[in-house]
């Protein structure tokens, strides 16, 4: 995954909309967000992400200073996420 992050260091917009992301995919997404500090827009809508996913993703997003537009609609966070 680190090789992918190094080769994507200049990504400014990333759309993962409707890609059926799940909890098992989150470590990869977290690594990508941490190591790619140029992403200004991230679209993770329509993936079925749940509260457990947000527990992993939220701290990373909270520390990220480059993401200005975040799309998370149509997931399954519920009140816990």
Secondary structure, 3 states (H helix, E strand, C coil): CHHHHHHCCCCCEEECCCCCCCHHHHHHHHHHHHHCCCCCEEECCCCCCEHHHHHHHHHHHHHCCCCCEEECCCCECCCCC
